[in-house]
Amino acid sequence: MRKRVLTSVLLAASVLSCAVAADAGPKKPKSDKQEEDQTTVQAREAFVAGTAAVKAGQWSEALAQFEQASALKAAPIVTFNIGYCQRALGHYVLARRSFERVLQDTTGLPDAQVEETRTYLAEIDKLLARVRITLDPPSARIAIDGRPLVPFGNSEPGLLVAGVAPAGEGKPPPASVFQVVIDPGVHLIQASRPGHADALVNKTFSPGAREDLPLKLDALPATIHVESDQPRAVVIVDDRDVGLAPIDLTRPAGRYRIQVVKKGFVSYDSTLELAPGQKANLMARMAREQEPLTKKWWFWSGTAAVLAGGITAAYLLTRPEPTPPPYDPGTLNWLAQPR
């Protein structure tokens, strides 16, 4: 295996040298010596350093040198060596992406190395693990090893891959149930959503594993803080006395009726629609209750006097005229009649 690796890398080095020479083109005679392009020189130096690191079995150092060479002067053979180092380090997802890029442009590669690239891709596909994740709620963001998931490619729409995107916050998946391609080994899977407790899973996947992983995020309770500008006011939640203000209440997300009452004051009444994890603050400002006119003592005493006067007036207006007793005509039977 080691001999095969060195052969591939040394072959790559010779191919890169030919490519650099071809880029330089035929030199034109000049009075002063023509200097080679500085970028090409630096790329070659990085490539040679990567080759030396491979010979010493220093795969991480070799990968860093090849990536530097690719950044200075990209070439299929450099990409091939990057994929080879990633494969040796067990970064199969990244190696697969590198080998796919090689097949997209095989300029300057021998046929044997192109065929070797295809062999590595087939080998890697058997080593990658696949995880079927069910996410609840589906709008939660998911990240694996501190990196968001990205589409695997055009071959399988909806399939995601871990370990390729730069480090950053997670993103919501395309559906509540989805599949992820992942390197074998230990991984930290995190799902998060505002108002919910994070779901954290530390799990080891064996090469070629096919597993199901449910991720359910528990909704956080809502918090209500109730105050009043009047001391010892009673707080009532959905018609139940819960204590005196100020008070902190913890409730599941939902709709609640909050009342603050105190004798002699107008009651405070409010309805809240609380989301998971929401914190609500209520200040009950209570106005003093005005005593109704009918409750004042002088109102009823005055009313009694008016009522008594009304009864007297009604009697005087409606009483019948008095009828005088019959007259006595006397012995002479004389009766005086008014004119």
SVG drawing of the C-alpha trace seen along z (x, -y; Angstrom):
<svg xmlns="http://www.w3.org/2000/svg" viewBox="-144 -84 166 86">
<polyline fill="none" stroke="black" stroke-width="0.4" points="0.0,0.0 2.8,-2.4 4.6,-1.7 1.4,-2.3 0.9,-5.7 4.4,-6.8 4.0,-5.8 0.8,-7.8 2.3,-10.9 5.6,-10.8 3.6,-10.3 1.6,-13.3 4.7,-15.3 6.0,-14.6 2.7,-15.4 2.5,-18.7 6.1,-19.6 5.1,-19.0 2.0,-21.1 4.0,-23.9 6.4,-23.8 3.6,-23.8 2.1,-26.9 5.4,-28.7 5.6,-28.1 8.8,-28.6 11.2,-31.1 12.0,-34.1 15.7,-35.1 16.3,-38.2 19.4,-40.0 18.4,-39.4 17.4,-35.9 13.6,-35.6 12.2,-34.9 9.6,-32.2 6.2,-33.2 6.4,-33.5 3.0,-31.9 4.1,-28.8 7.3,-28.6 5.4,-28.7 2.9,-26.1 5.7,-23.8 7.5,-24.2 4.3,-23.5 3.6,-20.4 7.2,-19.1 6.8,-19.7 3.5,-17.7 5.2,-14.8 8.0,-14.8 5.4,-14.7 3.7,-11.7 7.0,-9.8 7.3,-10.5 3.7,-9.4 2.7,-12.9 -0.8,-13.0 -2.0,-16.1 1.1,-18.1 0.9,-16.7 -2.7,-17.7 -2.0,-21.2 0.8,-21.5 -1.3,-20.2 -4.2,-22.5 -1.7,-25.4 -0.5,-24.3 -4.0,-24.1 -4.9,-27.5 -1.9,-29.0 -2.3,-27.0 -5.2,-24.5 -4.6,-21.3 -6.4,-17.9 -3.3,-16.1 -3.1,-18.3 -6.8,-17.7 -6.2,-14.0 -3.5,-14.1 -5.7,-16.2 -8.4,-13.5 -5.8,-10.8 -4.6,-12.5 -8.2,-13.0 -8.9,-9.3 -5.8,-8.3 -7.0,-10.5 -10.5,-8.9 -12.2,-12.0 -14.2,-10.1 -16.8,-12.7 -14.2,-15.3 -12.2,-12.7 -15.3,-11.8 -15.9,-15.5 -12.2,-15.8 -12.3,-12.7 -15.6,-13.9 -13.9,-17.1 -11.0,-15.2 -13.4,-13.3 -15.0,-16.6 -11.6,-17.6 -9.1,-14.9 -6.7,-17.2 -3.2,-15.9 -4.1,-12.7 -3.0,-9.3 -5.8,-6.8 -4.6,-4.6 -5.0,-7.4 -8.5,-8.3 -9.5,-4.6 -8.0,-4.7 -10.1,-7.7 -13.3,-5.8 -12.1,-2.9 -11.6,-5.1 -15.1,-6.6 -16.7,-3.2 -14.8,-2.2 -15.7,-5.4 -19.4,-4.9 -19.3,-1.6 -17.6,-3.1 -19.8,-6.1 -22.6,-5.8 -26.2,-6.9 -28.5,-8.2 -32.2,-8.6 -33.1,-11.5 -36.7,-12.3 -36.8,-15.9 -39.5,-17.2 -40.3,-20.1 -39.2,-20.1 -38.4,-23.8 -35.5,-23.2 -31.9,-23.8 -29.5,-20.9 -25.7,-20.8 -23.3,-17.9 -19.9,-18.6 -20.6,-22.3 -21.3,-22.4 -24.5,-22.8 -25.6,-20.1 -25.5,-20.6 -26.9,-18.7 -25.0,-15.5 -25.2,-16.1 -27.5,-15.7 -27.5,-11.9 -30.0,-11.7 -32.2,-14.8 -32.9,-15.5 -29.9,-13.6 -27.6,-15.7 -24.0,-15.4 -22.2,-16.3 -18.6,-17.5 -18.4,-19.5 -19.7,-23.0 -17.6,-25.5 -18.2,-25.7 -21.3,-27.7 -24.9,-27.5 -27.2,-24.7 -29.9,-25.1 -33.5,-23.6 -33.6,-20.4 -35.8,-20.2 -38.3,-17.9 -39.0,-16.5 -37.6,-13.1 -34.3,-13.2 -31.1,-11.2 -27.5,-12.3 -24.3,-10.8 -21.6,-10.9 -18.1,-9.7 -17.8,-6.6 -16.7,-7.5 -17.9,-9.7 -20.1,-12.7 -22.0,-15.3 -25.4,-16.0 -27.2,-19.1 -30.8,-20.4 -32.0,-23.7 -35.0,-26.0 -36.0,-29.1 -38.3,-28.3 -37.1,-24.7 -34.4,-22.8 -31.5,-21.7 -31.3,-18.1 -27.7,-16.8 -26.7,-13.3 -23.1,-12.0 -23.0,-8.9 -20.6,-6.6 -21.3,-5.3 -19.6,-2.2 -18.4,-2.0 -21.3,-1.5 -23.9,-1.8 -27.6,-2.4 -29.3,-3.8 -32.4,-5.7 -32.1,-8.6 -35.2,-10.5 -34.5,-14.0 -37.3,-15.6 -36.9,-19.0 -38.9,-19.7 -40.8,-23.0 -39.6,-25.3 -42.3,-26.7 -43.4,-30.3 -42.7,-32.7 -45.2,-35.4 -44.1,-38.2 -47.1,-40.0 -46.8,-43.3 -49.4,-45.8 -49.2,-49.4 -51.3,-48.5 -50.0,-46.3 -51.5,-42.9 -53.5,-42.7 -54.6,-39.2 -53.5,-37.6 -56.0,-35.2 -55.0,-33.0 -58.0,-31.4 -60.3,-32.0 -57.8,-30.5 -56.2,-32.4 -52.4,-32.0 -51.2,-34.4 -50.4,-38.1 -48.5,-40.4 -45.6,-40.6 -45.4,-37.0 -43.6,-34.8 -45.6,-32.1 -44.4,-29.3 -46.9,-27.8 -46.8,-25.8 -47.2,-27.7 -50.8,-28.7 -53.6,-31.3 -54.2,-32.6 -56.5,-35.2 -54.7,-37.2 -56.7,-39.2 -55.5,-41.4 -58.1,-42.3 -58.3,-44.3 -61.3,-45.5 -62.1,-49.1 -60.2,-49.1 -61.2,-48.5 -60.0,-45.0 -57.1,-44.6 -57.9,-42.1 -55.7,-40.9 -55.4,-37.9 -51.9,-36.6 -51.0,-34.2 -47.6,-32.8 -45.1,-31.0 -42.7,-28.3 -39.9,-29.9 -41.5,-33.4 -41.1,-35.8 -44.0,-38.2 -44.1,-41.1 -47.4,-42.6 -47.9,-45.7 -51.4,-46.1 -52.2,-49.7 -55.4,-49.8 -57.7,-52.9 -59.7,-53.4 -63.3,-52.4 -65.9,-55.2 -68.7,-54.6 -72.1,-54.6 -74.6,-57.3 -77.1,-54.8 -74.7,-53.6 -74.4,-57.0 -76.6,-57.5 -77.7,-61.0 -79.0,-59.8 -81.6,-57.5 -82.6,-59.9 -83.2,-62.7 -85.1,-60.2 -87.3,-59.3 -88.1,-63.0 -88.9,-63.5 -91.0,-60.4 -93.0,-61.6 -93.6,-65.0 -94.8,-63.4 -97.3,-61.2 -98.7,-64.3 -99.0,-66.3 -100.7,-63.4 -103.2,-63.1 -104.0,-66.7 -104.5,-66.6 -106.6,-63.5 -108.6,-63.8 -112.5,-63.9 -114.5,-67.1 -116.1,-67.0 -120.0,-66.6 -121.9,-68.8 -124.5,-67.1 -128.2,-67.6 -129.9,-70.9 -132.6,-70.8 -135.6,-73.0 -136.9,-73.4 -140.5,-73.4 -141.6,-75.7 -139.9,-73.6 -138.0,-76.5 -134.8,-75.7 -132.5,-78.4 -131.0,-77.8 -127.9,-79.7 -128.2,-82.0"/>
</svg>
